[in-house]
Amino acid sequence: MTKEEITQFKKTIANSIIPVVKSMTNAQIKEIITIVEREHKELPEGFGNMLYEQIMMMKHSKN
């Protein structure tokens, strides 16, 4: 990913995912990511883990 793509990716997480996951448990978030990965086989290997890590960092920094 380019720096621009990374910045956009983080903005997307912050604006659309963090407001939803604020009240969810970590297990609930992980389950949703697992479902999305299962339904979207075209996602790159490790994408779910990377997304989960970003969500956790942002979720806990927003509190």
Secondary structure as UniProt FT lines:
FT   HELIX           3..12
FT   HELIX           13..17
FT   HELIX           18..21
FT   TURN            22..23
FT   HELIX           26..39
FT   TURN            41..42
FT   TURN            45..46
FT   HELIX           47..62
//
